Amino acid sequence: MKVSYNGLWKTFIDKGMNKKELKEKVGIAPATAGKMGRGELVGMEVLYKIGKE
């Protein structure tokens, strides 16, 4: 199943953040960011962490 995180990436670009900064600030693993970049499913706890930023 393909998932679109485009809205999420746009939000972080608007805030001036890139994927590396997101990983460091939120504390997600590089593999998780990679999954999101490929449009794969990630756990709800990851999305919750990101949503708190």
C-alpha positions as a Python dict, from the first residue, in 0.01 Angstrom:
ca = {
    (1, 'M'): (0, 0, 0),
    (2, 'K'): (137, 339, -103),
    (3, 'V'): (89, 632, 134),
    (4, 'S'): (138, 999, 53),
    (5, 'Y'): (325, 1210, 305),
    (6, 'N'): (340, 1509, 68),
    (7, 'G'): (140, 1737, 297),
    (8, 'L'): (366, 1650, 587),
    (9, 'W'): (684, 1717, 387),
    (10, 'K'): (540, 2049, 266),
    (11, 'T'): (473, 2152, 625),
    (12, 'F'): (833, 2086, 723),
    (13, 'I'): (968, 2262, 414),
    (14, 'D'): (753, 2564, 504),
    (15, 'K'): (913, 2555, 851),
    (16, 'G'): (1258, 2545, 688),
    (17, 'M'): (1335, 2188, 797),
    (18, 'N'): (1479, 1906, 591),
    (19, 'K'): (1458, 1530, 654),
    (20, 'K'): (1781, 1523, 852),
    (21, 'E'): (1662, 1798, 1086),
    (22, 'L'): (1327, 1622, 1124),
    (23, 'K'): (1498, 1298, 1225),
    (24, 'E'): (1715, 1475, 1481),
    (25, 'K'): (1443, 1696, 1628),
    (26, 'V'): (1169, 1432, 1648),
    (27, 'G'): (1396, 1137, 1720),
    (28, 'I'): (1291, 900, 1445),
    (29, 'A'): (1521, 640, 1293),
    (30, 'P'): (1675, 694, 950),
    (31, 'A'): (1498, 380, 828),
    (32, 'T'): (1162, 530, 930),
    (33, 'A'): (1234, 851, 740),
    (34, 'G'): (1334, 634, 443),
    (35, 'K'): (1004, 448, 457),
    (36, 'M'): (820, 778, 459),
    (37, 'G'): (1025, 897, 162),
    (38, 'R'): (923, 584, -31),
    (39, 'G'): (557, 618, 67),
    (40, 'E'): (554, 310, 290),
    (41, 'L'): (349, 268, 606),
    (42, 'V'): (495, 381, 939),
    (43, 'G'): (359, 331, 1289),
    (44, 'M'): (110, 564, 1447),
    (45, 'E'): (356, 643, 1728),
    (46, 'V'): (592, 793, 1468),
    (47, 'L'): (317, 1011, 1326),
    (48, 'Y'): (221, 1115, 1679),
    (49, 'K'): (582, 1219, 1753),
    (50, 'I'): (595, 1419, 1432),
    (51, 'G'): (257, 1579, 1500),
    (52, 'K'): (379, 1713, 1833),
    (53, 'E'): (647, 1924, 1655),
}
